[in-house]
Amino acid sequence: MDQNEKRMQFILTLRSKGISDPAVLAAMESTPRNLFLEGIFKERGYEDRPLPIGSGQTVSQPSIVAKMTEALELNSRCKVLEVGTGSGYQAAILSKLVRRVYTVERHRPLARAARALFQQLDYSNITVVTGDGSLGLPEQAPFDRIILTAAAEDPPANLLAQLKVGGIMVLPVGQTDTVQAMIKVVKTENGLEYTELGEVRFVPLLAGVAKDTEH
């Protein structure tokens, strides 16, 4: 199967998983996932499965990336906070749909690699911050949208505080050793509205900056 066929199959798979937003599908199609993978995994970019990246982390399967992106209801004016940069794949998708992406990563090697890749690919509206994503980025708040790519037991109160009224947060919640749920939280004048979007499995949201051994 050549690259064009793989890409067509990839989009068909996303549609079959319920992804229907044309802008999200276009962003997914125009962001080759293999660029965010290393070594033998580069060949497997179009597979709809999570794959390993550095620092013991994974890049989420594309259908989950697309589902979370779609649930954010993005527009070109949005300023977005992502907690958990990983290889940068999710941030790259977001950057094609919004004005500005701030992404926080606790693993220094991952943050550095993502920053270099974004520069190389000329994604100029993404800022990578090495830090404790569980704290958010108070100095850049408020955000129109917040996305977490790590599971919390509950939506973190300090991140909800950094979300604008009318804003949306999408995150996995639940104990790490059981099934987690992806949820969408809308912050309204009268409080928070929750919608459950299906079962997922993510790494846990951890506090602090990781003590990675540098290679």
NORGI-V922472 format. One record per backbone hydrogen bond with DSSP energy under -0.5 kcal/mol. NH is the residue of the N-H (numbers start at 1). CO is the residue of the C=O. Records with the same first field share a line. If there is no record, write none. Layout:
NH->CO / CO
This chain:
6->2
7->3
8->4
9->5
10->6
11->7
12->8
13->9
14->10
15->11
16->12
17->13 / 14
18->15
19->14
20->18
25->21
26->22
27->23
28->24
29->25
30->26
31->28
32->30
35->32
36->33
37->34
41->38
42->39
43->40
44->41
45->42
47->44
49->47
51->59
53->57
57->54
59->51
64->61
65->61
66->62
67->63
68->64
69->65
70->66
71->67
72->68 / 69
73->70
78->75
80->78 / 100
81->145
82->102
83->147
84->82 / 104
85->104
88->85
92->88
93->89
94->90
95->91
96->92 / 93
97->94
98->94
99->78
100->78
101->125
102->80
103->101 / 127
104->82
105->129
108->106
111->107
112->108
113->109
114->110
115->111
116->112
117->113
118->114
119->115
120->116
121->117
122->118 / 119
123->118
124->122
126->123
127->101
128->126
129->103 / 127
131->105 / 129
133->131
135->132
136->133
140->137
141->137 / 138
142->162
143->162
144->79
145->79
146->168
147->81
148->170
149->83
151->203
152->172
159->156
160->156
161->157
162->158 / 159
163->160
164->143
166->187
167->164
168->144
169->185
170->146
171->183
173->181
174->152
178->175
180->200
181->173
182->198
183->171 / 181
184->195
185->169
186->184 / 193
187->167 / 185
188->186 / 191
191->188
193->186
195->184
197->182
200->180
205->151
206->204
210->106
212->210
214->212
